[in-house]
Every structure is written in C-alpha cells, then in structure tokens.
Amino acid sequence: MGEARGRVIQAWSRQGTQPPPRIVGGEGCRFFDAAGRSYLDFSSQLVNANLGHSRTEIQEAVQKQVATMATLGRPWDVEIVDELADRLAEITPGDLNSFFFACSGTEANEAAIRLARAYTGRDKVIARYRSYHGSSAGALTLTGEPRRWVGEPGVPGVVRMLDPYTYRCPAGHPTPCPVCSGAPHLRELLQYEGAENVAAVIVEPITGINGVIVPPDGYLRAIRDVCTEHGIMLICDEVMTGFGRTGSWFACDRWGVVPDIITCAKGLTAGYLPLAAVAVSDRLSGWLQDSVFPYGLTYSAHPVACAAAVAALQVYQKERLVERADRLGAVIEAALRELAERHPSIGDIRGSGCFWGIELVTDRATKQPLVPFNPGSAAAEPMTKLTAAAFQKGLYLLTHWNMIVVSPPLIIDEAEIREGMALLDETLCVADEYVVGSG
C-alpha cells in the first residue's frame, strides 16, 4: 500500500516527503483519518469546502443527475445547465447575466483573458504581484507570486501592478497613497504602457493565499473608474472569495463595484465537484451573439458538476449562509484580536466574513516576518513546525509563508469557532518562540 501511495504526484510539492495521513471521511466541519483521528477543518480544505463535508443535498443531486444524464458534450441543451445559469444570474452583481462554465479557476481565468483580448482587440493585461490566478500557461503568467517563475518567460503582454498592501505598502503608504488608493498608480502604468494597448486589469478583490489583503475602501471603485474611462475590461478573480466567503455573495459587492467579468470556482460547488464559471456583462454577451467565444473544453458545463452547483446554491440560500458568514466575521475577528493580545508573534490581522489572515512576525516594531518571502525549506521551518503542531492537536490550518489563513466552512457554529481558536491559541506558542527577546 505504501509503495502505491508513492505513485501519486502531489501539487506544488517535493515528492520525497512523508505522505500525509489517509483520510477516510468527513462530516460537517470535521474530517477523519484511517487511525480514527478527527480534525477541525479551519480552512475549508483549499478555501472551497464552504458547506463542509457530507452534505446529503449535494450527494442526492449528483446521484440523480448521474442517473439522468451523466455526460454530454456541448452544444446540446441540458436543463440543469440552464438552471444553474439562471440561478447565478440572480446573485451576480449588475448586468453579469451570462456564463461560460469551465472546470477550474485556472481555466476560467484563461477564458476571461482570451475573451477580453478578443473583445477589445488589445493585447496587454495588468495583474498584481501578490496574485495567484492559476497554473496553466496564461494563468500562471498572470500570477505575480514566485510560482510563476517555473513557467517563464510565459505568455507575452502581462504587466505588473503593485498591491494595496497597507501593512507593508511598497510606496511607504503616504497620505494619499498612490498605490493603495488605486487610480494614481494604475494611471501611471497606463501612461507607460499605452491605455489603448491594455485589454484588461485582473485583480482578486481581496487577495487570497498571498496574504488575505483587504484593500482600503475606494480602491476597487477607483480601479473600476479608470478602466471604464479607457475602455479596459475589469476582471475580478473571485475564485476564492466568491459564494459568501467574505460575507457577501462576491467580494466586489462589498464596495458596490460591478466588473465586466467575474471568474469563480471553489465555492460554486462547495468543492464537491470541479466546476468554474466566467460571468460576463450584457455588453460582452451581446457582442458574442455575432462573435465566436474563443475558448472551449471537453468538460465545459458538465451536467453532474452543474447539478452539484445548483444544489450548493440552494443550500446557501435556504440556510442564509452569506448573511451567516457576515455575522460570523465579527465573532472570528474578536477572537483573533484576543489572540493578538497574548501572542507577540501576531503582527497583523485582516479579513472579512469567514476569510481572515494572520500575519506572523518575529518583531512587531520592525514587522520582520516569521519566515521570509518565498522561503526555502530551512527558512520555512518555523511555519512548518506551527502547521504540524496544529495538525497534531486536531486543527487543520492553511498556511503560506508567514500567513495563517482562517477560513472555516460557512456552516461552522460559534462553539466550533471557540474550539478552533483555543487550539490555535496553543499552536501560536510555537511562533512566539521565534519572537525577538522571547529567549
């Protein structure tokens, strides 16, 4: 059995490490390994298990669709696909009423960029440095963080923009800040690149794995206004932040901003099956009536995945989970602020709804990160120890460099939040050992 397990190649990982525990099941906000240990899922797996584990509504919808029509290539008309599109149109902002269905967020971003370039007739795309947009050639080039290095030189035409990272602002965060207010920095880039050459600006409204960076109020609106002024498509990558994660259906709703395109995945089926969507404005869908959509996939709009998504949306709405996530945001924030009072390794806390980031440092005064940007295995040791300690205590955490991402399923109750925070309290003692002067 051990030899067979070694045949599975793990994503973004060295393959010679100790294999993870064999997971055999899950229920609600917990999952279980073969040894009978239970783990509180404080990360919704990869921030996609928004509804937790073993939801019977989704299981039953999938079984019904498999028995009815399990697979069918496009362009055949399938009722469940149209139903999903209708339900999405009820919750997407503004006039984003038409949808292309892909299999992953990566593919959705590929499709969005190709559509923006086809519609505008322009080549350049502006993306931010602390972004992650996917791992295929185009999406990896859009990605700003170091994982893109393995794919370089990448797809031509991508231009980098600095992030509205107020805790570590690259501009020093003067008042007003040209980067964190959005428009001045973008206008300067357009001056250098030629606005007439730029097809799209793509942003995560709240940055995901690279820091849970919440921009200042007004930032996204300023980006929207500059894009509108120059006929540039604004694409919001809501793969991680969509479907209630931040306390609204989509993170852009927090600021009342309607992009031209939204890409989403993860929470669309709550992780039960692979599915993504590209939501486009009426202007773009009108243009597509006489123009070819420049993208396609064998498993686009897979009927079984669409059935899972319809069932997931019904659960979100029936249990009012978007409103619940918004309400739980205050509970999570208060608990994290209490932890910050006890743990000097906590440098910053930021987030919204059920999506929070804890930035760990060795010195609050200097903001020296617990582990450096893009660390090697030796430099990453403090976070490796912290993550392992949490898992040993029965708490599953998603971590990245010096960040802990607290993103539990939207169904979590306050007792489970308190339980997770108590375990996190114990775990953070590992990080505190590295704080300057702790010895």
RORO-975869 format. One line per 3 residues: number of its first residue (from 1); their letters; for each residue x, y, z of N, C-alpha, C. Coordinates in steps of 0.2 Angstrom, whole numbers, m for minus. Example, Ala and Ser with C-alpha at 12.3 -4.5 7.8 and 13.67 -1.06 7.14 Angstrom:
<atoms>
1) AS) 66/m28/39/62/m22/39/66/m16/39 ~ 64/m11/35/68/m5/36/64/0/39
</atoms>
This chain:
<atoms>
1) MGE) 4/m6/0/0/0/0/4/6/0 ~ 10/6/4/14/12/4/17/14/m2 ~ 19/8/m6/23/9/m12/18/12/m17
4) ARG) 11/10/m17/6/13/m22/5/20/m20 ~ 5/22/m14/4/29/m12/9/33/m15 ~ 15/31/m16/21/35/m18/20/36/m26
7) RVI) 15/33/m29/14/35/m36/10/41/m38 ~ 7/44/m33/3/50/m33/7/56/m33 ~ 7/60/m38/11/66/m38/7/72/m35
10) QAW) 10/75/m29/7/80/m26/8/87/m29 ~ 3/91/m29/4/98/m32/9/102/m28 ~ 13/106/m32/17/111/m29/21/108/m23
13) SRQ) 23/102/m23/27/99/m18/33/95/m20 ~ 38/94/m16/43/89/m17/40/83/m15 ~ 42/78/m19/38/71/m18/41/66/m13
16) GTQ) 47/68/m11/51/64/m6/49/64/1 ~ 44/69/3/42/70/10/37/64/12 ~ 36/64/19/32/59/22/25/60/19
19) PPP) 22/55/17/15/55/14/10/57/20 ~ 5/61/18/0/63/23/m4/58/26 ~ m8/59/31/m12/53/33/m18/51/28
22) RIV) m20/45/28/m25/43/24/m32/45/27 ~ m35/50/23/m42/52/25/m47/48/23 ~ m52/46/27/m57/41/26/m64/44/26
25) GGE) m65/50/28/m72/53/28/m72/60/32 ~ m78/62/32/m79/69/34/m86/70/36 ~ m88/75/41/m95/76/42/m95/84/45
28) GCR) m99/88/42/m99/95/44/m92/98/44 ~ m90/101/49/m83/105/49/m77/100/51 ~ m78/94/51/m73/89/53/m72/84/47
31) FFD) m65/81/47/m64/76/43/m60/71/47 ~ m59/65/45/m56/59/49/m51/55/45 ~ m46/53/49/m41/49/46/m42/41/47
34) AAG) m38/37/44/m39/30/45/m37/28/52 ~ m34/32/56/m32/30/63/m38/32/67 ~ m43/35/65/m48/37/69/m48/44/72
37) RSY) m43/48/70/m42/54/72/m47/59/69 ~ m49/64/72/m54/69/70/m50/76/69 ~ m51/80/64/m48/86/63/m53/91/61
40) LDF) m53/97/65/m57/103/64/m55/106/58 ~ m59/107/53/m57/110/46/m57/118/47 ~ m52/121/49/m52/128/49/m50/132/43
43) SSQ) m50/128/38/m48/131/31/m52/129/25 ~ m58/126/27/m62/123/21/m58/120/16 ~ m53/116/18/m49/112/13/m44/118/10
46) LVN) m45/119/3/m42/124/0/m47/130/m1 ~ m50/132/4/m55/138/4/m60/136/m1 ~ m62/130/m1/m68/128/m6/m73/124/m3
49) ANL) m72/121/3/m77/117/6/m82/121/10 ~ m85/126/7/m89/131/10/m95/128/14 ~ m97/122/12/m103/119/15/m101/113/20
52) GHS) m94/113/21/m92/107/25/m92/100/21 ~ m92/95/25/m92/88/22/m98/84/23 ~ m99/80/18/m105/75/18/m112/79/18
55) RTE) m113/84/14/m120/87/13/m124/82/9 ~ m129/80/12/m134/75/8/m137/78/2 ~ m139/85/3/m142/88/m3/m138/87/m9
58) IQE) m131/88/m8/m127/88/m14/m126/81/m17 ~ m125/77/m12/m125/70/m14/m131/67/m18 ~ m136/69/m15/m143/67/m19/m143/70/m26
61) AVQ) m142/76/m26/m142/79/m33/m137/76/m38 ~ m131/75/m36/m126/72/m40/m129/65/m42 ~ m131/61/m37/m134/54/m39/m140/54/m44
64) KQV) m144/59/m43/m150/60/m48/m147/62/m55 ~ m143/66/m55/m140/68/m62/m136/63/m65 ~ m132/59/m62/m129/53/m64/m134/49/m68
67) ATM) m139/47/m64/m144/43/m67/m148/45/m73 ~ m148/52/m73/m152/55/m79/m148/56/m85 ~ m143/60/m84/m138/62/m90/m132/63/m87
70) ATL) m127/59/m87/m121/60/m83/m116/64/m87 ~ m116/63/m94/m111/66/m98/m113/68/m105 ~ m112/74/m107/m114/76/m113/m110/82/m116
73) GRP) m107/81/m122/m103/87/m125/m108/93/m127 ~ m105/98/m127/m108/104/m129/m109/104/m137 ~ m114/107/m140/m118/112/m138/m125/110/m136
76) WDV) m126/104/m134/m133/101/m133/m136/105/m127 ~ m142/106/m127/m146/109/m122/m147/105/m116 ~ m145/106/m110/m146/102/m105/m150/106/m99
79) EIV) m155/104/m97/m159/108/m92/m155/110/m86 ~ m151/106/m83/m148/108/m77/m143/113/m78 ~ m140/114/m84/m135/119/m86/m139/126/m86
82) DEL) m144/126/m89/m148/132/m90/m151/134/m83 ~ m153/129/m79/m155/131/m72/m149/134/m68 ~ m143/132/m68/m138/134/m65/m136/142/m67
85) ADR) m137/143/m74/m136/149/m76/m141/154/m74 ~ m147/152/m73/m152/156/m71/m151/158/m64 ~ m149/153/m60/m148/154/m53/m142/159/m51
88) LAE) m137/158/m55/m131/163/m55/m133/170/m56 ~ m137/171/m61/m139/177/m64/m143/181/m58 ~ m146/177/m53/m150/180/m48/m145/183/m43
91) ITP) m139/181/m42/m134/183/m37/m128/187/m39 ~ m126/186/m46/m120/190/m48/m122/198/m49 ~ m117/202/m48/m119/209/m47/m121/212/m54
94) GDL) m124/218/m54/m126/221/m60/m128/217/m66 ~ m125/218/m72/m128/215/m78/m124/209/m80 ~ m120/206/m75/m117/200/m77/m122/194/m77
97) NSF) m124/193/m83/m130/188/m83/m129/182/m88 ~ m123/182/m91/m121/176/m95/m115/173/m93 ~ m115/166/m94/m109/162/m91/m106/157/m95
100) FFA) m100/156/m95/m96/151/m98/m94/146/m92 ~ m95/140/m93/m93/135/m87/m87/131/m89 ~ m82/132/m85/m76/128/m85/m75/123/m80
103) CSG) m69/120/m79/m68/115/m74/m64/118/m68 ~ m61/123/m68/m57/126/m63/m56/133/m63 ~ m54/136/m58/m52/143/m58/m47/145/m63
106) TEA) m42/141/m64/m37/142/m69/m40/143/m76 ~ m44/138/m78/m47/138/m84/m52/144/m85 ~ m55/146/m80/m59/152/m80/m55/158/m81
109) NEA) m50/159/m78/m46/165/m79/m43/165/m86 ~ m41/159/m89/m38/159/m96/m44/161/m101 ~ m50/159/m99/m55/161/m104/m57/168/m103
112) AIR) m57/171/m97/m58/178/m96/m53/182/m100 ~ m47/181/m100/m42/185/m103/m42/184/m110 ~ m44/178/m113/m44/177/m120/m50/181/m123
115) LAR) m56/181/m119/m62/185/m121/m60/192/m121 ~ m57/195/m116/m55/202/m115/m51/204/m121 ~ m46/200/m123/m42/202/m128/m46/202/m135
118) AYT) m50/197/m136/m54/196/m142/m59/202/m143 ~ m62/204/m137/m67/209/m137/m64/216/m138 ~ m58/218/m135/m55/224/m136/m51/225/m142
121) GRD) m48/219/m144/m43/219/m149/m36/222/m147 ~ m35/222/m140/m29/224/m137/m25/218/m134 ~ m19/218/m133/m15/213/m130/m13/213/m123
124) KVI) m12/219/m120/m9/219/m113/m14/218/m108 ~ m12/215/m103/m16/213/m97/m12/215/m91 ~ m15/219/m86/m12/221/m80/m14/217/m74
127) ARY) m9/214/m71/m11/210/m65/m6/212/m59 ~ m8/210/m53/m4/212/m47/1/207/m45 ~ 6/209/m41/12/205/m39/10/199/m34
130) RSY) 6/201/m30/4/196/m25/m3/192/m26 ~ m3/191/m33/m9/187/m35/m7/180/m36 ~ m13/176/m36/m12/169/m39/m18/168/m43
133) HGS) m17/167/m50/m23/166/m54/m23/159/m58 ~ m19/154/m56/m19/148/m59/m12/145/m61 ~ m12/139/m64/m6/136/m65/m5/134/m73
136) SAG) m10/135/m77/m8/134/m84/m5/140/m87 ~ m3/140/m93/2/145/m96/0/152/m95 ~ m6/153/m97/m8/160/m97/m10/162/m90
139) ALT) m13/158/m86/m15/160/m79/m9/160/m75 ~ m4/156/m76/2/156/m72/6/163/m74 ~ 6/165/m80/9/172/m81/6/177/m78
142) LTG) m1/177/m77/m5/182/m74/m3/182/m66 ~ m1/176/m64/1/175/m57/7/180/m55 ~ 7/183/m50/13/188/m48/18/185/m44
145) EPR) 16/180/m39/20/177/m34/25/172/m38 ~ 30/170/m34/36/166/m37/34/160/m40 ~ 28/157/m39/27/151/m43/26/152/m50
148) RWV) 26/158/m52/26/159/m60/33/158/m63 ~ 38/158/m59/45/158/m61/46/152/m65 ~ 43/146/m63/44/140/m67/41/140/m74
151) GEP) 37/145/m75/33/145/m82/36/151/m86 ~ 41/154/m84/43/160/m88/48/158/m93 ~ 48/161/m99/45/168/m100/38/169/m100
154) GVP) 34/164/m101/27/164/m100/24/168/m107 ~ 17/169/m106/13/172/m111/15/180/m112 ~ 16/182/m118/18/189/m118/12/194/m116
157) GVV) 14/200/m114/8/205/m114/6/207/m107 ~ 9/203/m101/7/204/m95/11/209/m91 ~ 8/214/m88/11/220/m85/10/219/m77
160) RML) 14/221/m73/13/220/m66/11/227/m63 ~ 7/226/m58/5/232/m54/6/230/m46 ~ 8/235/m42/9/234/m35/2/233/m32
163) DPY) 3/230/m26/m3/228/m22/m5/234/m17 ~ m11/234/m15/m14/239/m10/m13/236/m3 ~ m7/234/m1/m5/230/5/m3/235/10
166) TYR) m8/238/14/m6/244/18/m1/242/24 ~ m1/235/26/3/233/32/11/234/29 ~ 12/232/23/19/233/20/18/237/13
169) CPA) 15/242/13/14/246/7/21/247/4 ~ 22/245/m3/28/246/m7/29/254/m8 ~ 24/258/m7/25/265/m8/27/269/m1
172) GHP) 27/265/4/28/268/11/21/271/14 ~ 16/270/10/9/272/12/9/279/14 ~ 11/284/10/9/291/12/2/293/11
175) TPC) 0/299/13/m7/301/13/m8/307/8 ~ m11/306/2/m14/300/0/m9/295/m3 ~ m10/288/m3/m6/284/m6/m7/282/m13
178) PVC) m3/283/m18/m4/282/m25/m6/274/m26 ~ m3/270/m22/m4/263/m24/m10/260/m20 ~ m11/262/m14/m17/259/m10/m23/263/m12
181) SGA) m23/269/m15/m29/272/m17/m31/270/m24 ~ m26/266/m28/m28/263/m34/m27/267/m40 ~ m30/272/m41/m30/276/m48/m24/279/m50
184) PHL) m20/282/m45/m14/286/m47/m9/281/m50 ~ m8/275/m46/m3/270/m48/m5/267/m55 ~ m12/265/m56/m14/262/m62/m13/267/m68
187) REL) m15/274/m67/m14/279/m72/m7/279/m74 ~ m2/279/m69/5/280/m71/7/274/m76 ~ 5/268/m74/6/262/m78/3/263/m85
190) LQY) m3/265/m86/m6/266/m92/m2/271/m96 ~ 1/276/m93/5/281/m97/11/278/m100 ~ 14/273/m96/20/269/m99/18/264/m104
193) EGA) 12/261/m103/11/255/m107/6/257/m113 ~ 3/263/m113/m2/265/m118/m9/262/m116 ~ m14/266/m113/m20/263/m112/m24/260/m118
196) ENV) m22/262/m124/m25/259/m130/m23/252/m131 ~ m18/250/m128/m15/243/m129/m17/238/m123 ~ m21/241/m118/m22/237/m112/m29/234/m113
199) AAV) m30/227/m113/m36/224/m114/m40/223/m107 ~ m36/222/m102/m39/220/m95/m35/222/m89 ~ m38/223/m84/m35/223/m77/m38/217/m73
202) IVE) m34/213/m71/m37/207/m67/m34/208/m60 ~ m39/207/m55/m37/208/m48/m42/203/m44 ~ m39/200/m38/m43/197/m33/m45/203/m29
205) PIT) m52/204/m28/m54/210/m24/m51/210/m17 ~ m51/204/m14/m47/203/m8/m42/197/m10 ~ m36/199/m9/m30/194/m11/m31/188/m7
208) GIN) m30/182/m10/m31/176/m7/m25/173/m3 ~ m22/168/m6/m17/164/m2/m11/168/m1 ~ m10/174/m5/m4/178/m4/m5/184/1
211) GVI) m9/182/6/m10/187/12/m16/190/14 ~ m22/187/11/m29/190/13/m28/197/14 ~ m26/201/8/m25/208/8/m32/211/6
214) VPP) m35/215/11/m41/219/10/m39/226/8 ~ m41/228/2/m39/235/0/m43/240/4 ~ m40/246/4/m44/251/8/m51/253/4
217) DGY) m56/255/7/m62/257/4/m60/263/m1 ~ m63/262/m7/m62/266/m13/m57/264/m18 ~ m53/259/m16/m48/256/m20/m51/253/m27
220) LRA) m55/248/m25/m58/245/m31/m63/249/m35 ~ m66/254/m32/m70/259/m36/m66/263/m41 ~ m60/265/m38/m55/269/m42/m52/265/m48
223) IRD) m51/259/m47/m48/254/m52/m54/254/m58 ~ m60/253/m55/m66/252/m60/m67/258/m64 ~ m66/264/m61/m67/270/m65/m62/272/m70
226) VCT) m55/270/m68/m50/271/m73/m51/266/m79 ~ m53/260/m78/m54/255/m83/m60/257/m87 ~ m65/260/m84/m71/262/m88/m69/268/m93
229) EHG) m65/273/m90/m63/278/m94/m59/277/m100 ~ m55/271/m100/m51/269/m106/m53/263/m109 ~ m59/261/m108/m62/255/m112/m58/249/m110
232) IML) m56/248/m104/m52/242/m102/m57/238/m98 ~ m56/231/m99/m61/226/m95/m58/225/m88 ~ m62/226/m83/m60/224/m76/m63/217/m75
235) ICD) m58/213/m73/m59/206/m72/m58/205/m64 ~ m63/203/m61/m62/201/m54/m62/194/m53 ~ m56/191/m51/m55/184/m49/m58/183/m42
238) EVM) m64/180/m42/m67/178/m36/m67/171/m35 ~ m62/167/m37/m62/160/m37/m62/158/m29 ~ m58/162/m25/m58/160/m18/m63/164/m14
241) TGF) m64/170/m16/m69/175/m12/m76/174/m14 ~ m78/171/m19/m85/171/m21/m89/166/m16 ~ m96/167/m17/m101/162/m14/m100/163/m6
244) GRT) m101/169/m4/m102/170/3/m95/170/8 ~ m90/169/5/m84/168/9/m82/174/13 ~ m83/180/10/m81/186/13/m87/190/17
247) GSW) m93/186/17/m99/189/20/m104/193/15 ~ m102/192/8/m106/194/3/m106/189/m3 ~ m111/189/m7/m110/184/m12/m103/184/m16
250) FAC) m101/190/m18/m95/191/m21/m91/197/m17 ~ m85/196/m17/m81/202/m13/m82/209/m16 ~ m83/209/m23/m84/216/m26/m90/219/m23
253) DRW) m95/215/m21/m101/218/m18/m100/222/m12 ~ m95/221/m9/m93/224/m3/m92/232/m4 ~ m90/233/m10/m89/240/m12/m93/243/m18
256) GVV) m99/239/m19/m103/241/m24/m100/241/m31 ~ m95/238/m33/m92/238/m39/m94/232/m44 ~ m96/234/m50/m98/229/m55/m92/228/m60
259) PDI) m89/223/m60/m83/222/m65/m87/220/m72 ~ m83/219/m77/m85/217/m84/m85/209/m84 ~ m81/206/m80/m81/199/m80/m79/197/m72
262) ITC) m82/192/m70/m81/188/m64/m79/181/m65 ~ m73/179/m63/m72/172/m63/m73/169/m56 ~ m76/163/m56/m77/160/m49/m77/152/m50
265) AKG) m76/149/m44/m75/142/m44/m76/139/m37 ~ m71/136/m34/m71/133/m27/m78/133/m24 ~ m81/138/m21/m87/138/m18/m93/137/m22
268) LTA) m92/137/m29/m98/136/m33/m101/129/m32 ~ m97/124/m31/m100/118/m29/m98/116/m22 ~ m95/121/m18/m93/119/m12/m87/114/m12
271) GYL) m84/113/m17/m79/108/m18/m81/101/m19 ~ m87/100/m20/m89/93/m21/m88/90/m28 ~ m88/95/m33/m86/93/m40/m82/99/m43
274) PLA) m78/97/m48/m74/103/m51/m79/107/m56 ~ m79/113/m55/m83/117/m59/m81/125/m58 ~ m81/128/m63/m80/136/m63/m84/139/m68
277) AVA) m85/146/m66/m89/150/m71/m86/156/m73 ~ m87/159/m79/m85/165/m81/m91/169/m82 ~ m93/174/m78/m99/178/m78/m97/184/m82
280) VSD) m101/186/m87/m99/192/m92/m105/196/m92 ~ m104/203/m93/m109/208/m94/m113/207/m100 ~ m119/211/m100/m123/210/m105/m120/213/m112
283) RLS) m115/218/m111/m112/221/m116/m107/216/m120 ~ m104/212/m116/m100/206/m119/m104/201/m122 ~ m109/199/m118/m113/193/m121/m117/196/m127
286) GWL) m119/202/m128/m122/205/m134/m117/204/m140 ~ m110/206/m138/m105/206/m143/m104/198/m146 ~ m105/194/m141/m104/187/m143/m110/184/m147
289) QDS) m115/187/m148/m120/185/m152/m118/184/m160 ~ m113/188/m161/m111/188/m168/m103/187/m169 ~ m100/185/m163/m93/184/m162/m92/177/m159
292) VFP) m87/174/m161/m85/167/m158/m82/168/m151 ~ m85/164/m146/m81/164/m140/m75/160/m141 ~ m69/163/m139/m63/160/m141/m60/155/m136
295) YGL) m64/150/m134/m61/146/m129/m66/140/m128 ~ m63/134/m126/m68/128/m126/m64/122/m122 ~ m68/118/m119/m66/112/m115/m71/106/m116
298) TYS) m68/100/m116/m72/94/m116/m77/94/m111 ~ m75/96/m105/m80/95/m99/m83/102/m97 ~ m83/106/m102/m87/113/m100/m94/111/m99
301) AHP) m97/114/m93/m104/113/m91/m106/106/m90 ~ m101/102/m87/m103/95/m86/m109/95/m82 ~ m114/91/m84/m121/91/m81/m120/89/m73
304) VAC) m116/84/m72/m116/82/m65/m113/87/m60 ~ m108/91/m63/m105/96/m59/m110/102/m58 ~ m114/103/m63/m119/109/m63/m124/107/m58
307) AAA) m126/100/m58/m131/98/m53/m128/99/m46 ~ m122/98/m45/m119/99/m38/m119/107/m36 ~ m118/111/m41/m118/118/m40/m125/121/m39
310) VAA) m130/118/m42/m137/120/m41/m139/118/m34 ~ m137/112/m32/m139/110/m25/m135/115/m20 ~ m129/116/m21/m125/120/m17/m128/127/m16
313) LQV) m130/130/m22/m133/137/m21/m140/137/m17 ~ m144/131/m18/m150/130/m14/m148/130/m7 ~ m143/127/m5/m141/127/2/m139/134/5
316) YQK) m135/137/1/m133/144/3/m139/148/4 ~ m144/148/0/m149/152/0/m154/150/6 ~ m156/144/6/m160/141/11/m158/142/18
319) ERL) m151/141/20/m148/142/26/m145/149/27 ~ m146/154/22/m144/161/23/m137/161/25 ~ m133/157/22/m126/156/24/m122/163/22
322) VER) m124/166/17/m120/173/16/m121/177/21 ~ m127/178/24/m128/183/29/m125/180/36 ~ m125/173/36/m121/170/42/m114/171/42
325) ADR) m111/171/36/m104/172/36/m102/179/38 ~ m106/184/36/m105/191/38/m106/192/45 ~ m111/188/48/m112/189/55/m106/186/59
328) LGA) m103/180/57/m98/176/60/m91/180/59 ~ m91/185/54/m85/188/54/m83/192/60 ~ m88/195/63/m87/199/69/m84/194/75
331) VIE) m87/188/75/m85/183/80/m78/181/79 ~ m76/180/73/m69/177/71/m64/183/73 ~ m66/189/71/m61/195/72/m60/196/79
334) AAL) m66/196/83/m65/197/90/m60/192/93 ~ m61/185/91/m57/180/94/m50/181/92 ~ m49/183/86/m42/184/83/m38/190/87
337) REL) m42/195/88/m39/201/92/m37/199/99 ~ m41/194/102/m39/192/109/m33/188/108 ~ m32/184/103/m26/180/102/m20/185/101
340) AER) m21/190/98/m16/195/96/m13/198/103 ~ m18/199/108/m16/202/114/m11/197/118 ~ m11/191/117/m7/186/120/m1/183/117
343) HPS) m1/184/110/4/181/106/8/187/102 ~ 14/188/104/18/194/101/20/192/94 ~ 19/186/92/21/184/85/16/186/80
346) IGD) 10/188/82/5/191/78/6/198/76 ~ 8/199/70/9/206/68/3/210/65 ~ m1/206/61/m7/210/58/m13/204/58
349) IRG) m19/207/58/m25/203/57/m29/207/52 ~ m32/203/47/m36/207/42/m40/202/39 ~ m46/204/37/m51/199/33/m58/202/33
352) SGC) m62/197/32/m69/199/31/m73/192/31 ~ m79/192/34/m83/186/34/m80/180/37 ~ m80/175/33/m76/169/35/m69/168/32
355) FWG) m66/174/31/m60/174/27/m55/179/30 ~ m50/176/34/m46/180/38/m39/178/38 ~ m34/183/38/m27/181/38/m24/183/44
358) IEL) m19/179/47/m15/181/52/m8/182/50 ~ m5/187/50/2/188/48/7/188/54 ~ 12/183/53/16/182/59/23/185/58
361) VTD) 25/188/64/32/191/63/36/189/69 ~ 42/191/69/47/190/75/48/196/79 ~ 46/202/76/46/208/79/41/213/77
364) RAT) 36/215/81/31/219/79/33/226/77 ~ 38/228/80/41/235/78/43/236/71 ~ 47/231/70/51/231/63/46/227/58
367) KQP) 41/223/60/37/219/55/41/214/52 ~ 47/212/55/51/206/52/47/200/52 ~ 45/197/46/41/191/45/44/185/49
370) LVP) 40/181/51/42/175/54/46/171/50 ~ 44/170/43/48/167/38/49/172/32 ~ 54/172/28/55/177/23/50/175/17
373) FNP) 50/180/13/46/180/7/49/174/3 ~ 45/169/0/47/163/m4/52/160/m1 ~ 51/157/6/57/154/9/59/147/6
376) GSA) 65/145/7/67/138/6/65/134/12 ~ 66/127/12/63/123/17/66/124/24 ~ 73/126/24/76/128/30/73/134/33
379) AAE) 72/139/29/70/146/32/62/145/34 ~ 59/140/30/52/140/32/50/135/38 ~ 55/133/41/55/129/47/50/131/52
382) PMT) 50/137/54/45/139/60/38/138/58 ~ 36/140/51/29/139/49/28/131/48 ~ 33/127/46/32/120/46/30/117/52
385) KLT) 34/119/57/33/117/64/26/119/67 ~ 24/125/65/17/128/68/12/124/65 ~ 12/123/58/7/119/54/6/112/57
388) AAA) 12/109/58/12/102/61/9/101/68 ~ 11/106/72/8/106/79/1/107/79 ~ m2/111/74/m9/112/74/m12/105/72
391) FQK) m10/102/67/m12/96/65/m12/90/70 ~ m7/90/74/m6/86/79/m12/87/85 ~ m14/93/85/m19/95/90/m26/94/87
394) GLY) m27/92/81/m33/91/78/m36/97/74 ~ m31/102/73/m34/108/69/m30/108/62 ~ m34/108/57/m31/109/50/m31/116/48
397) LLT) m25/119/47/m24/126/45/m21/126/38 ~ m23/131/34/m20/133/28/m15/138/29 ~ m8/137/28/m3/142/29/1/143/22
400) HWN) 4/149/22/8/151/16/13/156/18 ~ 19/154/18/24/158/20/23/160/28 ~ 23/167/29/21/169/36/14/170/38
403) MIV) 10/167/34/2/169/34/m1/162/37 ~ m6/163/41/m11/158/43/m18/161/40 ~ m21/157/36/m27/158/33/m33/155/37
406) VSP) m37/159/40/m43/156/44/m49/157/40 ~ m51/151/37/m57/151/33/m61/145/33 ~ m64/145/39/m68/139/40/m75/138/36
409) PLI) m78/132/35/m84/132/32/m89/137/34 ~ m93/139/30/m98/144/32/m104/141/37 ~ m104/135/37/m109/132/42/m106/131/49
412) IDE) m100/133/50/m97/132/57/m101/136/62 ~ m102/133/68/m105/137/73/m100/140/78 ~ m103/144/83/m99/148/87/m95/143/92
415) AEI) m98/138/94/m94/133/98/m88/130/95 ~ m89/129/88/m83/126/85/m78/132/83 ~ m80/138/82/m75/143/82/m71/144/88
418) REG) m75/144/94/m71/144/100/m66/138/101 ~ m68/132/99/m64/126/99/m58/127/95 ~ m59/130/89/m53/131/84/m48/136/87
421) MAL) m51/142/90/m47/147/92/m43/145/98 ~ m46/140/102/m42/138/108/m36/134/106 ~ m37/129/101/m32/126/98/m27/130/94
424) LDE) m29/135/91/m24/140/88/m20/144/93 ~ m24/145/99/m20/149/104/m14/144/107 ~ m15/138/107/m10/133/109/m4/133/104
427) TLC) m7/133/98/m2/132/92/3/138/91 ~ 0/144/92/4/150/91/10/151/96 ~ 10/147/101/16/147/106/22/145/102
430) VAD) 21/141/97/27/139/93/30/145/89 ~ 26/149/86/28/155/83/31/160/88 ~ 28/160/94/31/165/99/38/164/101
433) EYV) 40/157/101/47/156/102/52/159/98 ~ 50/161/92/55/165/87/54/172/88 ~ 50/175/92/50/182/93/56/185/96
436) VGS) 58/191/94/64/194/97/64/195/104 ~ 69/193/108/68/194/115/64/188/119 ~ 61/183/115/57/178/119/62/174/123
439) G) 68/173/121/73/168/124/75/171/131
</atoms>
